[in-house]
């Protein structure tokens, strides 16, 4: 074996080990990036629980694999429900969970 091929194999193995160590952290970052979407879809409690389970390194992967076959563990809110039962509008306002209304002033008042 030449020195270059030995060094290349060592470098590839070193990179693979570093990548394997960082995979759980990357999964947690992805889960945190999607927390807003999950809260809008499942409600404040359901979205937080779902994201928390996804952020746990191996448990999140197992949960998602099972959900492929049996459906969501944490169900989505009903389509017409704008806020979870019993939640005050102040809490939802602090979380910025509002249904989008087409034709709102922020969407129509654009100056060319």
ABEGO torsion letter per residue (X at the ends): XBAAAAAAAAAAAAAAAAAAAAAAAAAAAAAAAAAAAAAAAAEAAAAAAAAAAAABAAAAAAAAAAAAAAEBABBBBBAABABBBGBBAAAAAAAGBBBBBBGBAAAABBBX
